[in-house]
Amino acid sequence: MSSFKRNVYLKTVPIPQAVETVRGALDRESLVRTQRVASHEAAGRVTAEAVYARFSSPTFHSAAMDGFAVRADDTFAAREDAAVTLQVQTARTGGPLQAGHAVAVNTGHPLPEGADAVIMIENVVAALPDSTAPQSISIEAPAFPWQHVRRIGEDIVATELLFPQGHTLTAYDVGTLLSGGIWEVRVYERIRVRIIPTGDEVLDFTARPEPGPGQVIESNSQVLATLARGLGCEVERVAPVPDVPEVIRQAVTASLDDNVHLTVICAGSSAGSKDYTRATIAALGEVLVHGIAAMPGKPSLLGLCKGRLVAGAPGYPVSSVICFEELLAPLIAWLGRGEAPRRESVTVEMTRKVPSKLGVEEFLRLSVGRVGYKYMATPLGRGAGCITTLSRAQAVTRIPANAEGLEQGQSVPAELMVSRTALERTLVCVGSHDNTLDALADELMGLDTPCRLASSHVGSMGGIMAVKNGSCHMAGVHLFDPDSGDYNMPFIRKYLPETPAVLINLAIRHQGFIVPAGNPHNIRGIEDVARQGLRFINRQRGAGTRILFDWHLKQCGLQSDAIRGYGKEEYTHMAVAANVLTGSADCGLGIRAAAKALGLDFVPLARERYDLLIPEQFMEDPRVMAVMQLLGSPAFLARIEALGGYETTLTGQVMQAGTALGEHGR
């Protein structure tokens, strides 16, 4: 029986306090040493002492243009109607420039003694135009002293300060160092980081494993390693260590013995019975911080062992990134005397309300794009374990600890995770999920002028409301109206009576029951799901698929409580299919393409129109025009049909009230 007990969070601290606590405990001067490196390899390094020039640049008066070096006072009388003629002094003549003479020079050539100006070749009239070596030249404009001349020390003067200590050297600085005669420069050593993944359930990605139940592929170490390298660190990652206290302690001890500045233990910092990070740090040194007032990232842990920094990064990916970006990145920058990275900030408008917990600063990932004159932000999933919220986000905003959340329409600052230029190329699509959107996103990025599709899956009704609120360029909708037998148009008339919009068909798709391969329960319709008490996985409220399912329930005379799992919701067709694949559900309603993608069987229930609802004001937007062009492309239509369960007979056409599905329509 292990002697390790569950960790208890007695008190969480704000992020700035956590960073200051660690800074106060570390002896930076003795921990991070200096070294001399070759100047041509010094980009990205931080100077440890002032750097002074050894040479001037240039070291001589030199020509800044191709032409003739002259004495300026020999040219003062030159006019358009009174040209001045100068004799050409050849290189063979040598010696100082004689009065009334000129010497041919090229850019960069040293000026002959006595010369103090250069006349550009374009402003010279040769006395013998056909000669390549004229004996004299004529000029019709005077030259002023030091015209077109780079004077000694114009750029760098010997002994002047080039860079102070604490300066991060750039590629341009390398050129300055070499021009000033500096062959080596003293800098602070790179911060050395070792990352130790832990956990019995984690599989080493280097072995290219196939995870079984309860197993996960270890990836956090590579996310953190890449972030650390982006800060100029030297990073090493060891193979995953099992949840054995002695083994974890040995791995950390080895890191400390190797003089690593920062050791990061991945996972094991929370309050589970197998979370040994706190006990490991306490056994080897001192726990400085355990628990920050932030979400995600609360279990973050910081300690001091043998004068070196040891961190416990939470196991959930988003929490792990928060730990690194908010705690470790500032500490790494401080240790290495560099600047902590800062993202560009923009003001965004929230597309929907987001509640939050008081007393905790929350980091919320956002899908952002410019819609009209505003940057519109739609919250992404808030689960700390959802790494795709990191890769899909264009920005992140902070909900203050004293706020209960954000309101729809509220303007808030957001830190960009992409360039502002990328936002200008982002097409915002909000509404129902469909696999054709993934194909569309890929095709848009393959255009000569790439366009990024940022799609948020909030259901068809959510998409209509997004159009109404002006928070998207288009919405994916597939709402069936039982009274008229029509799709989408009745809802548009009801909810968007004053919003001019165009309805464009993306595809006709097949909806039905996604079931395990072989259809072991022999499902043929809703009655079979209800009669057998099968575990059903539903779509969220407002989703067109759920509305369709409810209508069929009514047609069969069934109530929702007759369906086991009716209240269990997912937001995408692929998530429904994944539940069936893993055995979490026996069936779910979704599109054929999702079943085909995961090798599942499909029981058809209905054909429906999946349309794109586009405000008229955006029909001439280049991003929307790119979509329309693709919808007319035979190659893209073939790609849609290859997904399975789609028909493209209406694709790209403007839909009107009562537009039929085709000969097999309802």
Sequence and secondary structure as in RCSB ss.txt:
>XXXX:A:sequence
MSSFKRNVYLKTVPIPQAVETVRGALDRESLVRTQRVASHEAAGRVTAEAVYARFSSPTFHSAAMDGFAVRADDT
FAAREDAAVTLQVQTARTGGPLQAGHAVAVNTGHPLPEGADAVIMIENVVAALPDSTAPQSISIEAPAFPWQHVR
RIGEDIVATELLFPQGHTLTAYDVGTLLSGGIWEVRVYERIRVRIIPTGDEVLDFTARPEPGPGQVIESNSQVLA
TLARGLGCEVERVAPVPDVPEVIRQAVTASLDDNVHLTVICAGSSAGSKDYTRATIAALGEVLVHGIAAMPGKPS
LLGLCKGRLVAGAPGYPVSSVICFEELLAPLIAWLGRGEAPRRESVTVEMTRKVPSKLGVEEFLRLSVGRVGYKY
MATPLGRGAGCITTLSRAQAVTRIPANAEGLEQGQSVPAELMVSRTALERTLVCVGSHDNTLDALADELMGLDTP
CRLASSHVGSMGGIMAVKNGSCHMAGVHLFDPDSGDYNMPFIRKYLPETPAVLINLAIRHQGFIVPAGNPHNIRG
IEDVARQGLRFINRQRGAGTRILFDWHLKQCGLQSDAIRGYGKEEYTHMAVAANVLTGSADCGLGIRAAAKALGL
DFVPLARERYDLLIPEQFMEDPRVMAVMQLLGSPAFLARIEALGGYETTLTGQVMQAGTALGEHGR
>XXXX:A:secstr
         S  B HHHHHHHHHHH  HHHHS EEEEEGGG TT BBSS EE SS BSSS EESSSEEEE GGGS
TT BTTB EEEEE  TTT SS  TTEEEEE TT B  TT  EEEEGGGEEESSTT SS SEEEESS   TTTTEE
 TTSSB TT EEE TT B  HHHHHHHHHTT  EEEEE   EEEEEEB TTEE GGG     TT EE  HHHHHH
HHHHHTT EEEE   B S HHHHHHHHHHHHHTT SEEEEES  SSSTT  HHHHHHHHSEEEEE BSEES TT 
EEEEETTEEEEEE SSHHHHHHIIIIIIHHHHHHHTT       EEEEEESS EE  TTSEEEEEEEEEEETTEE
EEEE    TT THHHHH SEEEEE TT  EE TT EEEEEESS HHHHHTEEEEEE   HHHHHHHHHHHTSSS 
 EEEEEE HHHHHHHHHHTT  SBEEE  EETTTTEESHHHHHHH TT  EEEEEEEEEEEEEEE TT TT   S
HHHHHHHT  EEEE TT HHHHHHHHHHHHTT  GGGSTTTT EESSHHHHHHHHHTTS SEEEEEHHHHHHTT 
EEEEEEEEEEEEEEEGGGTTSHHHHHHHHHHT HHHHHHHHHTSSEE SSTT B  TT    TT  
